[in-house]
Amino acid sequence: PSFWLLSLGLLFATVPCYTSNKHLILYLHDVGLDAIAAANAKSTYIVVGGVGRVLAGLLADRVDRFKLLTAIYLLGALAFPMVFWLPAPWALWGFIVGFGLAYGGVMPMMPIMVVECFGVAALGTLLGLIKIGYDTGAATAPLAAAYAYDTLGNYDLAFGVNEACAVLAVACAIALDRGRRREGSAAA
């Protein structure tokens, strides 16, 4: 179960990350920001994502990694809906900072959680298999969002599905942590 929860959680977390990565500038332009302001927002989002990567790595060395994964996914699920209130400045900065940190935190948690759940003996194989879900989400989510936008003329459906995926990622992380605790109490 840990393999599937980790794989599905990563897939679900990837969907809003890559949709926003590929569509943020277009969306910000649609809601009224000029091209320079939209590009600046996207650049800031990517920089914040970099900070999120470093913070996730630092925290993973100091706190419970299962809880950290849940917190990163939860931050993404809480911050992503701010996209619906853009271009309000509070929503723009909340999305950039909150979702940017979560977006950045997802990547370093992938190998960390594989080692935490399964050790290092098959690290390469497991990362390769788990990355299939990640790559599937990264490749299909932006295309699906583009299709929804072209069909409906807005991002409402795509962003609603993205938020649902973010919530499902949280559910997978919680289930992964509960499974770990059950295994730990059964071994004791």
C-alpha positions as CSV (number, residue, x, y, z in Angstrom):
1,P,0.0,0.0,0.0
2,S,2.8,2.5,0.7
3,F,4.1,2.3,-2.9
4,W,0.6,3.1,-4.3
5,L,-0.1,5.8,-1.8
6,L,3.3,7.4,-2.4
7,S,2.8,7.1,-6.2
8,L,-0.8,8.4,-6.3
9,G,0.0,11.2,-3.9
10,L,2.8,12.4,-6.0
11,L,0.6,12.1,-9.2
12,F,-2.2,14.1,-7.6
13,A,0.3,16.7,-6.2
14,T,1.9,17.1,-9.6
15,V,-1.3,18.0,-11.4
16,P,-1.8,21.5,-9.9
17,C,2.0,22.1,-9.9
18,Y,2.4,21.5,-13.6
19,T,-0.9,23.1,-14.7
20,S,0.1,26.3,-12.9
21,N,3.6,26.0,-14.1
22,K,2.5,26.0,-17.8
23,H,-0.7,28.2,-17.6
24,L,0.0,30.8,-14.9
25,I,1.2,33.6,-17.3
26,L,-1.8,33.0,-19.6
27,Y,-4.2,32.9,-16.8
28,L,-2.8,36.1,-15.2
29,H,-3.1,37.8,-18.5
30,D,-6.7,36.6,-18.9
31,V,-7.6,38.1,-15.4
32,G,-6.1,41.5,-16.3
33,L,-2.4,41.6,-15.6
34,D,-0.2,42.9,-18.4
35,A,2.4,40.6,-19.8
36,I,5.3,42.0,-17.7
37,A,3.4,41.8,-14.5
38,A,2.3,38.2,-15.3
39,A,5.9,37.2,-16.2
40,N,7.2,38.8,-13.0
41,A,4.6,36.9,-11.0
42,K,5.6,33.6,-12.7
43,S,9.3,34.3,-12.1
44,T,8.7,35.1,-8.4
45,Y,6.6,31.9,-8.2
46,I,9.6,29.9,-9.6
47,V,12.0,31.6,-7.2
48,V,9.7,30.8,-4.2
49,G,9.5,27.2,-5.5
50,G,13.3,27.1,-5.3
51,V,13.1,28.3,-1.7
52,G,10.5,25.6,-1.1
53,R,12.9,22.9,-2.3
54,V,15.6,24.0,0.0
55,L,13.2,24.4,3.0
56,A,11.7,20.9,2.4
57,G,15.2,19.4,2.3
58,L,16.3,21.2,5.5
59,L,13.1,20.3,7.3
60,A,13.2,16.7,6.2
61,D,16.5,16.4,8.1
62,R,14.9,17.7,11.3
63,V,11.2,16.7,11.5
64,D,9.0,13.7,10.9
65,R,9.1,13.2,7.1
66,F,5.6,11.8,6.9
67,K,4.2,14.8,8.6
68,L,6.3,17.1,6.4
69,L,4.9,15.4,3.3
70,T,1.4,15.9,4.6
71,A,2.1,19.6,5.4
72,I,3.6,20.3,2.0
73,Y,0.6,18.7,0.3
74,L,-1.8,20.5,2.6
75,L,-0.2,23.8,1.9
76,G,-0.7,23.2,-1.8
77,A,-4.3,22.3,-1.2
78,L,-5.0,25.4,0.9
79,A,-3.1,27.8,-1.3
80,F,-4.2,26.6,-4.8
81,P,-7.8,27.9,-4.5
82,M,-6.4,31.4,-4.3
83,V,-6.1,31.2,-8.0
84,F,-9.8,31.8,-8.2
85,W,-9.5,35.2,-6.6
86,L,-6.7,36.4,-8.9
87,P,-5.7,39.2,-9.7
88,A,-6.5,40.5,-6.2
89,P,-3.0,41.3,-4.7
90,W,-3.6,39.3,-1.5
91,A,-4.6,36.2,-3.6
92,L,-1.7,36.7,-6.0
93,W,0.9,36.9,-3.2
94,G,-0.9,34.1,-1.2
95,F,-0.7,31.9,-4.3
96,I,2.8,32.8,-5.2
97,V,4.2,32.2,-1.7
98,G,1.9,29.4,-0.4
99,F,1.6,27.3,-3.6
100,G,5.1,28.2,-4.7
101,L,6.5,26.8,-1.4
102,A,4.4,23.6,-1.8
103,Y,5.3,23.3,-5.5
104,G,9.0,23.5,-4.6
105,G,8.6,21.1,-1.7
106,V,7.2,18.2,-3.7
107,M,10.3,17.4,-5.6
108,P,12.8,16.8,-2.8
109,M,10.2,14.8,-0.9
110,M,10.0,12.1,-3.6
111,P,13.4,10.4,-3.0
112,I,13.2,11.2,0.7
113,M,9.9,9.4,1.1
114,V,11.1,6.4,-1.0
115,V,14.0,6.0,1.3
116,E,11.9,6.5,4.4
117,C,9.3,3.9,3.3
118,F,11.5,1.3,1.5
119,G,15.2,2.0,2.4
120,V,18.0,2.4,-0.2
121,A,18.3,-1.1,-1.6
122,A,16.0,-0.5,-4.6
123,L,16.0,3.3,-4.6
124,G,16.7,3.6,-8.3
125,T,14.0,1.2,-9.3
126,L,11.4,2.6,-7.0
127,L,12.1,6.2,-8.0
128,G,11.9,5.2,-11.6
129,L,8.5,3.5,-11.1
130,I,7.1,6.3,-8.9
131,K,8.3,8.9,-11.4
132,I,6.0,7.4,-14.0
133,G,3.0,8.8,-12.1
134,Y,4.8,12.1,-11.7
135,D,5.6,12.4,-15.4
136,T,2.1,11.3,-16.3
137,G,0.7,14.2,-14.3
138,A,3.3,16.6,-15.5
139,A,2.6,15.7,-19.2
140,T,-1.2,15.4,-19.1
141,A,-2.4,18.1,-16.7
142,P,-1.3,21.1,-18.8
143,L,-2.7,19.5,-21.9
144,A,-6.0,18.7,-20.2
145,A,-6.2,22.3,-18.8
146,A,-5.5,23.7,-22.3
147,Y,-8.3,21.5,-23.8
148,A,-10.7,22.6,-21.0
149,Y,-9.8,26.2,-21.6
150,D,-10.2,25.9,-25.4
151,T,-13.5,24.1,-24.9
152,L,-15.1,26.2,-22.1
153,G,-13.3,29.5,-22.6
154,N,-12.0,29.6,-19.0
155,Y,-9.9,27.7,-16.5
156,D,-12.7,27.1,-13.9
157,L,-13.1,23.3,-14.6
158,A,-9.3,22.7,-14.9
159,F,-8.6,24.6,-11.7
160,G,-11.4,22.8,-9.9
161,V,-10.0,19.4,-10.9
162,N,-6.5,20.7,-9.9
163,E,-7.8,21.5,-6.4
164,A,-9.5,18.1,-6.1
165,C,-6.2,16.5,-7.0
166,A,-4.4,18.6,-4.4
167,V,-6.9,17.4,-1.7
168,L,-6.5,13.8,-2.9
169,A,-2.7,14.2,-2.5
170,V,-3.3,15.2,1.1
171,A,-5.5,12.1,1.7
172,C,-2.8,9.9,0.3
173,A,-0.1,11.4,2.5
174,I,-2.4,11.0,5.6
175,A,-3.1,7.4,4.7
176,L,0.6,6.8,4.2
177,D,1.4,8.2,7.6
178,R,-1.4,6.2,9.3
179,G,-0.1,3.0,7.6
180,R,3.3,3.7,8.9
181,R,2.0,4.2,12.4
182,R,-0.1,1.0,12.2
183,E,3.0,-1.0,11.1
184,G,5.1,0.6,13.9
185,S,2.5,-0.3,16.6
186,A,2.1,-3.9,15.2
187,A,5.9,-4.4,15.3
188,A,6.1,-3.1,18.9
